[in-house]
Amino acid sequence: MRKIVAFLMQGDALALLADALALSVDALALLVDALALLADALSLSVDALALSVDALALLADALALLADVLALPNLIC
């Protein structure tokens, strides 16, 4: 009887080990997905920073043009 119980317990242990392995594979897949999302977020952040730099340059150009316009003599008679 003890041998049967030990055999059944060994089967349960193997099933638990298989479940743990499946969970580990799932966790690894989730980690890979999370890393891909992190890489995408980093790329988007870099793009946003580049756009901000471009926007600041355009703003500086607009301010320079405004200064030029304000420096023009009054053309209205």
Protein Blocks (a to p, Z undefined) as FASTA:
>chain_A
ZZmmmmmmmmmmmmmmmmmmmmmmmmmmmmmmmmmmmmmmmmmmmmmmmmmmmmmmmmmm
mmmmmmmmmmpccfbZZ
